Amino acid sequence: MKFIDTHCHLNDEKFSVDLIETFERAKNIGVNRIINFGDTLKSSAAVVELAEKFVGMFAGVGVHPEEIADFDKNSAEKIIELAKNKKVVAIGEIGLDYYWEKDSEKRLQQQKIFIEQLEIARQLNLPVCIHEREAHGDALKILKSEGKNLRGVMHCYSGSLEMARELWKMGWLTGFDGPLTFKNSAKLPEIVKAAPREMILIETDSPYLAPVPNRGKRNEPSFVVDVAKKIAEIRNETLEEVAQYTTENAERLYNIKEE
Ligand code: NI
């Protein structure tokens, strides 16, 4: 069985001493491809550099909504420059985070920079990986007005079933990770159950949000199999099926092949 961890951050300092072993561990259980996402210009450069070093490692570049303080008129140019690297498969993670940002002016600024980065994705014909927390209404509104001719995923999905249905109708995928396996996973199992196969991606968001049975520990790409197992259990499918369609979905969205 083959899996793709479609969202992680192996450039994080938590992997500085054992990055190679961590990726080996993942490959040994079938997670032979991963996508690392940047959240600042600096970390975006770092994930591109990492991707160039490892077979099976890809990169997404962009500025996260909590990191927009330094976003200036040169930032878009820098993202475009980084995205020219052939290991870059997405613009992300970009989006809105109202959980951490309560100031309405700054929320407007997040929206502006989100839209600006959506425009980069459109220009470069790259898919988008969206971070969205407690900003469901505005995120949906922006995707409706500014998301034409774009494709992508709502990573670490945390919205409602109704919103998920709207997103699926518009062609946007939903990414599931550790929280799906938590006892307090709320409505996530219901959403996973209702999702069309072709709209499901699996991810870890390593080093954060480790799934059960490793909840609370450092997360790593090999644990994406625990997310896939949970999806199989909820949907009454085999792990093989989940591995196959989630891999196909990731290959199709991000246009990645076995290297
Ligand atoms: Ni992330």
Boltz pocket constraint, residues with backbone or C-beta under 6 A from the ligand:
constraints:
  - pocket:
      binder: B
      contacts: [[A, 7], [A, 8], [A, 9], [A, 37], [A, 93], [A, 205]]
      max_distance: 6.0
